[in-house]
Every structure is written in C-alpha cells, then in structure tokens.
Amino acid sequence: MSTHDMYILPSAPDWSVEAAGETRFSWEYGDGREKLLALYQKGKDKQWDAEKRIDWDLEVDPYDVLGLPDETIAIYGTRYWDAMSDRERRDLRRHFASWQFSQFLHGEQGAMITAARIVESVPDLDAKFYSATQTMDEARHAELYGRFLQEKIGMVYPINDQLQALLKDTLTDSRWDMPYLGMQVLIEGLALAAFGLLRDMTTKPLPKQILAYVMQDEARHVAFGRLTLRDYYAQLTQAELRDREDFVIEGCYLMRDRLRGVEVWQNFGIDHKEVAPLVDQAPYMRAFRKLLFSRIVPCVRDVGLWGERLQQAYVDMGVLELGDANLDLLMRQDEDIAEQLDVERFKAEEEARKAEVHDAIALGGLRTTPVESGGPPGGVRSD
C-alpha cells in the first residue's frame, strides 16, 4: 500500500523548495580538524542496518504505541476528555502517536536533505566528509520511522506547518552555516530531546529500540554542528551574530508552537484555538515543553550565540537556566544507553538459543559427544 493512502489529512505528494547558495569544492585533501575527523571516523564505525538491528517481529498495539499513562495526553482531565468514550480515547492515543512519529519521519527526511546540502555548501573537506556519513544516518532514520508508521500504526499525518516553515527558512538561506543552525541545532536538538523523553518513558520494546538507536546517531550530529559553528561564529561581527540569534529566536518559537498538535485536535472536531490554552497549561505538557529545550539552549550558548535578546526570549519561554546543562554528558549517556540495550538484547537472545538447544537435546534423546568422521556438524550425534 502507498504511504499516501495512509495520510489521515489531505497532503500533497511532494514539496519543492528553491534552495539558495553556492556549491563549494575544496582541493585541500591533507589537512583537517582533528576532532572533526575523529567524529567522521566514528560516523563510519557506527553505521548500522535498520533491517537487521531492529527487532521488527515485536508486536505493537496501535492504540497504545508507547504504553504511556493517560495523564500524558494534553486534554486529560478537561471537559473534552471527560466527554469522550473509551473508544474515542483509544483513537486519540493512536492519532497522537501517529502525529508524533510522523513529525519525526518528516524531520528525518528534512535532516537527510539538509545534510546533503551541507556536503554541497560547506567550505571545508573534513565537514563534507562527516556530513556525508550523516546523510546516510538520516536516510536510515527516515526508513525506519516510515516502516514503523506503515507496519505498526497504519496511519500517517502530514508535516506540521511550523516544522515545514523552519525547514524552508533553513534551506532557502544562501549562507552555508544556516543549515547547521536550523537543522543541527534547532530541529535536531528538539528532536533529540523528544526522542530521549519518550525513550525513557515508554514501556514498549520496539519504540524503545528505535528511539535509542536513532539517538546514538543524533548525538554525533549535534556534536558536529557544535564543532563547526563554534569555530565559525568566533570570527563573526556582532551584527552577524545578532542576525543569527534572530533566526534562533524565531525558530525556537516555531518549535514550541508545533507541540500543540493542532492537526489532531482539528481531526477530532476540537477548536484548536479554544484548546490551546489548556494544552499550554497542562502539567505534563509544561514539563515536556521545557525538557524539549534541554538540548537546544546549551548548544546555542556553546556555539557563541548568547546575546541579550536571545536570553530574554529564553526567559519568556522559561528555559534560560537550561543553558548550563552539560551537553557532553547527555551525549555520552545517549550512546551508553544504546550500547547497553544491545548488550541486554543479545544476551537474552543467546540465553534463549542455549535453552532451545538444551530442550532439543532433552526431547530428542541426544547426547553431546565428539563428532566422528562423517558425523553431523556441531559436535552432536544421535544414538
């Protein structure tokens, strides 16, 4: 079945953006920044196959995708929630999971295209090398989120207006650093925090695997943006920095507003303007919104964008104190969680295989003896 047949709302089959800027070649093949080349090596070493690493045989209840409590739904406890039947609440949970993972999917395709744009436009070869590995990472992420939506949820939502606007602003700016700022810092930063929150809260094994393994890659991507922009922004004038801070302020407000899930409320016949204040004030959503900026604010500060207007915007959003967060520690934790998940999964699989062999021996009357010439492979023979 075509993915387009699964869209719950009307959606154009594609979207064209008139990209701006120059394509740059570099003929310097010998020199490169040590940290960036080390990140490139890590990007090569950590490639993986979504077909093989993810356990796609795990079942998912489309009406309880993440196994989260009802309190995590923004209208929980309001008159809208009280007026719903159990079936309507089940449908709402499915729609919100679909909406959430659909935005992850569209964002990953945007990241793939933006990473390819960085390969084309960034002046330094070491950055081109790394961004080429990121393009492959983002293709893998789009592949697995698309498969998850099609096979496990069976429903897709179109790209959110705010995400589409930020992608357009990122790709149509002719300055080579703006794809970094729009994608690596803002879109990837917010996605990374959202992935982390759901990874840590979900009680379902398949989405946990997907989120943990994607985050392992994304941790490198944000580090790549930090390394490159920190070096470049140290050379800019105050006027140039203010211009980029304005872009960050507008982008952060767009990212904040996209969390309201307008498309879902409209689909359920709820006036999104009426429900917006309820969504904004819901205890879970307030905590969720704040945590989502835990990766963006310290990254913005780290690359050298920390003017008075930007700080005031973060005060208005209630997230200024997040600027002191330790990004390096968060990224190490993301990688460690993915590696530990692999250890636990494959240890359990190995124990299961051993149990199967033991049961087969017990049931089949087999005994383990050395294999004689011409005997069956594996050191086991039947008497």
C-alpha positions in Angstrom: 0.0 0.0 0.0 1.2 3.5 -0.8 2.1 5.6 2.2 0.0 8.4 0.7 -3.1 6.2 1.2 -2.4 6.2 5.0 -2.4 10.0 5.4 -5.2 11.0 7.8 -5.4 14.5 6.3 -5.0 15.8 2.7 -1.3 16.0 1.7 0.4 17.0 -1.5 2.5 14.1 -2.9 5.7 16.2 -2.7 7.2 19.6 -1.8 9.7 21.6 -3.8 11.9 24.3 -2.2 14.1 26.7 -4.2 17.4 26.3 -2.5 19.9 29.2 -2.4 23.6 29.4 -2.0 26.8 28.2 -3.6 28.2 24.7 -4.2 31.8 24.6 -2.9 34.7 22.3 -3.8 37.8 22.0 -1.7 41.1 20.9 -3.2 42.8 20.6 0.2 42.8 16.9 0.9 45.6 16.7 3.5 44.6 18.9 6.4 41.6 18.7 8.7 40.4 19.4 12.2 41.4 16.5 14.5 38.1 16.4 16.4 36.0 16.6 13.3 37.9 13.9 11.6 37.6 11.7 14.7 33.9 12.3 14.6 33.9 11.3 10.9 35.7 8.0 11.8 33.2 7.4 14.5 30.4 8.0 12.0 31.9 5.3 9.7 32.4 2.9 12.5 28.9 3.2 13.9 26.9 2.6 10.7 24.1 0.0 11.2 21.3 -1.6 9.2 17.7 -0.8 10.4 16.5 -4.0 8.8 18.9 -6.1 11.0 19.4 -4.2 14.2 15.7 -3.5 14.9 13.6 -6.4 16.0 10.6 -5.8 13.7 8.9 -9.0 14.8 7.9 -7.3 18.1 4.2 -6.5 18.1 2.8 -3.0 18.7 -0.7 -2.1 19.8 -1.6 0.8 17.5 -3.9 2.2 20.2 -1.2 2.0 22.9 2.0 2.6 20.9 4.2 3.8 23.8 2.4 2.5 26.8 2.2 5.9 28.4 -0.4 6.9 31.1 -3.5 8.9 30.1 -2.0 11.9 32.0 0.4 12.5 29.2 -2.4 13.4 26.8 -2.7 17.2 26.8 -6.5 17.3 27.3 -6.6 14.7 30.1 -8.8 15.9 32.9 -10.6 18.6 30.8 -14.2 18.6 29.7 -13.0 17.4 26.3 -11.5 14.3 27.8 -14.5 13.6 30.1 -16.9 13.8 27.1 -15.0 11.1 25.2 -16.0 7.4 25.1 -13.3 4.7 25.8 -13.2 4.1 22.0 -12.6 7.8 21.3 -9.8 7.9 23.8 -8.2 4.9 22.2 -8.5 6.5 18.8 -7.0 9.7 20.2 -4.0 7.8 21.6 -3.4 6.3 18.2 -3.7 9.6 16.4 -1.3 11.3 18.7 1.3 8.5 18.3 0.9 8.7 14.6 1.2 12.5 14.6 4.3 12.4 16.8 6.1 9.7 14.8 5.0 11.3 11.5 6.8 14.6 12.5 9.8 12.5 13.5 9.7 10.9 10.0 9.3 14.3 8.1 12.1 15.8 10.2 14.4 13.0 9.4 13.8 13.4 5.7 14.5 17.1 6.2 17.7 16.3 8.0 18.8 14.0 5.2 18.3 16.7 2.6 19.9 19.3 4.8 22.9 17.1 5.5 23.3 16.6 1.7 23.0 20.4 1.4 25.9 20.8 3.9 28.1 18.5 1.8 27.4 20.7 -1.1 27.9 24.1 0.6 30.3 23.9 3.5 33.8 25.1 2.5 35.9 22.6 4.5 36.5 19.0 3.3 36.5 17.5 6.8 33.0 18.8 7.3 31.9 17.5 3.9 33.3 14.1 4.9 31.3 13.9 8.2 28.1 15.3 6.7 28.2 12.6 4.0 28.0 10.0 6.8 25.2 11.9 8.4 23.2 11.9 5.2 23.3 8.1 5.4 22.3 8.1 9.0 19.3 10.3 8.3 18.2 8.1 5.4 18.3 5.1 7.8 16.2 7.1 10.3 13.6 8.0 7.7 13.5 4.4 6.5 12.8 3.0 10.0 10.3 5.7 11.1 8.4 5.2 7.8 8.3 1.5 8.3 7.2 1.8 11.9 4.3 4.1 10.9 3.2 1.9 8.0 3.5 -1.5 9.6 2.8 -0.8 13.3 0.5 2.2 13.4 -1.1 2.2 10.0 -1.7 5.9 9.9 0.4 9.0 8.8 0.0 12.7 9.4 1.3 15.4 7.0 4.2 17.6 8.0 3.4 20.2 10.7 3.2 23.8 9.4 5.9 25.0 11.9 8.4 22.3 11.0 7.8 23.0 7.3 8.4 26.7 7.8 11.6 26.2 9.7 12.9 23.7 7.0 12.1 26.2 4.3 13.9 29.0 6.1 16.9 26.7 6.7 17.1 25.6 3.0 16.4 28.9 1.3 19.1 30.9 3.2 22.2 31.3 1.0 24.7 31.4 3.9 26.4 28.0 4.3 26.1 28.0 8.1 22.3 28.3 8.2 21.6 24.6 7.5 23.8 23.8 10.5 21.9 26.3 12.7 18.5 25.4 11.5 18.9 21.6 11.4 21.8 20.6 13.6 21.0 22.9 16.5 17.2 23.6 16.4 15.4 20.8 14.6 17.9 18.0 15.6 18.2 19.5 19.1 14.5 19.5 19.8 14.0 16.0 18.2 16.8 14.6 20.3 15.2 15.8 23.5 11.8 14.4 22.4 13.3 11.1 21.5 15.1 10.9 24.8 11.9 11.7 26.8 9.9 9.0 25.0 12.8 6.5 25.1 13.0 6.8 28.9 9.2 6.8 29.4 8.0 4.1 27.0 7.2 0.6 28.3 7.2 -0.9 24.8 10.3 -2.6 23.5 10.1 -1.8 19.8 9.8 2.0 20.1 12.4 1.9 22.8 14.8 0.2 20.4 14.1 2.7 17.6 14.4 5.8 19.7 17.6 4.6 21.5 19.4 3.6 18.3 18.4 6.8 16.5 19.6 8.9 19.4 23.0 7.2 19.3 23.4 8.7 15.8 21.9 12.1 16.6 24.3 12.6 19.5 27.1 12.7 16.9 25.2 15.0 14.6 24.7 17.7 17.3 28.3 17.4 18.2 29.2 18.0 14.5 27.1 21.2 14.4 28.7 22.5 17.6 32.3 21.9 16.5 31.8 23.6 13.1 29.7 26.6 14.2 31.8 27.3 17.3 34.8 27.8 15.1 33.0 29.9 12.6 30.9 32.1 14.9 34.1 33.1 16.8 35.0 35.1 13.6 31.7 36.9 13.0 30.9 40.5 13.9 28.3 41.4 16.5 25.8 42.4 13.7 26.3 39.0 12.1 25.8 37.2 15.4 22.6 39.2 16.1 21.2 38.2 12.8 21.7 34.5 13.6 20.3 35.0 17.1 17.1 36.4 15.5 16.9 33.3 13.4 17.2 31.1 16.5 14.6 33.1 18.4 12.0 32.7 15.6 12.9 29.0 15.1 12.5 28.3 18.9 9.1 29.9 18.9 8.1 27.8 15.9 9.4 24.6 17.6 7.5 25.5 20.8 4.2 26.1 18.9 4.4 22.9 16.9 4.0 20.9 20.1 0.3 21.8 20.3 -0.8 19.1 17.9 -3.2 21.4 16.1 -3.8 18.8 13.3 -5.0 16.2 15.8 -7.5 18.5 17.5 -8.9 19.6 14.2 -9.3 16.0 13.2 -11.3 15.3 16.3 -13.5 18.4 15.7 -12.0 20.3 18.6 -11.3 24.1 18.1 -7.5 24.3 18.4 -7.7 27.9 19.5 -10.0 27.0 22.3 -7.9 24.1 23.4 -4.5 25.8 23.0 -4.5 27.4 26.5 -5.5 24.1 28.0 -2.6 22.3 26.2 -0.1 25.0 27.2 -1.1 24.8 30.9 -1.4 21.0 31.1 1.2 19.9 33.8 2.7 17.2 31.6 2.9 19.4 28.5 4.6 22.2 30.5 7.3 19.8 31.7 7.5 18.2 28.3 8.0 21.6 26.6 10.7 22.6 29.0 12.6 19.3 28.6 12.5 19.6 24.8 14.7 22.7 25.0 17.3 20.9 27.2 19.4 20.1 24.1 18.9 23.4 22.2 19.6 26.1 24.8 23.1 24.8 25.9 24.1 24.1 22.3 23.1 27.7 21.2 25.2 29.1 24.1 28.1 26.8 23.3 28.4 27.9 19.7 28.6 31.6 20.8 25.0 32.9 20.4 24.1 34.3 23.7 23.0 38.0 23.2 20.6 39.9 25.5 17.6 39.5 23.2 18.1 35.8 22.8 18.5 35.3 26.6 15.3 37.3 27.1 13.4 35.1 24.7 14.5 32.1 26.7 13.4 33.8 29.9 10.0 34.3 28.3 9.9 30.6 27.4 11.0 29.6 30.9 14.1 27.7 29.7 17.0 30.1 30.3 18.6 28.0 33.1 19.0 25.1 30.7 22.0 27.0 29.2 24.1 25.5 32.0 23.3 21.8 31.0 26.3 19.6 30.3 25.8 18.6 26.6 28.8 16.3 26.5 27.4 14.2 29.4 24.0 14.0 27.8 25.5 12.8 24.6 27.6 10.1 26.3 24.5 8.9 28.1 22.7 8.6 24.8 25.5 6.4 23.4 25.8 4.3 26.5 22.0 3.6 26.6 22.0 2.3 23.1 25.1 0.1 23.7 23.6 -1.3 26.9 20.3 -2.1 25.1 22.3 -4.1 22.6 24.1 -6.0 25.4 20.8 -6.8 27.1 19.1 -7.8 23.9 21.8 -10.1 22.5 22.5 -11.6 25.9 18.8 -12.5 26.2 18.8 -13.9 22.7 21.9 -16.0 23.4 20.4 -17.4 26.6 17.2 -18.3 24.6 19.3 -20.1 22.0 21.1 -22.1 24.7 17.7 -23.0 26.2 16.4 -24.2 22.8 19.4 -26.4 22.3 19.1 -27.8 25.8 15.4 -28.6 25.3 16.1 -30.2 21.9 18.7 -32.5 23.5 16.3 -33.4 26.3 13.4 -34.1 24.0 15.3 -35.8 21.2 17.4 -38.2 23.3 20.6 -36.6 22.1 23.9 -36.6 23.9 26.8 -34.3 23.2 29.9 -36.4 22.2 32.8 -35.7 20.0 31.9 -35.9 16.3 33.4 -39.0 14.5 34.4 -38.8 10.9 31.4 -38.2 8.7 29.2 -37.3 11.7 26.7 -34.4 11.8 28.1 -30.9 12.2 28.1 -29.1 15.5 29.6 -31.9 17.7 26.2 -33.6 18.4 25.1 -37.0 17.3 22.0 -39.2 17.9 22.1 -42.6 19.4 
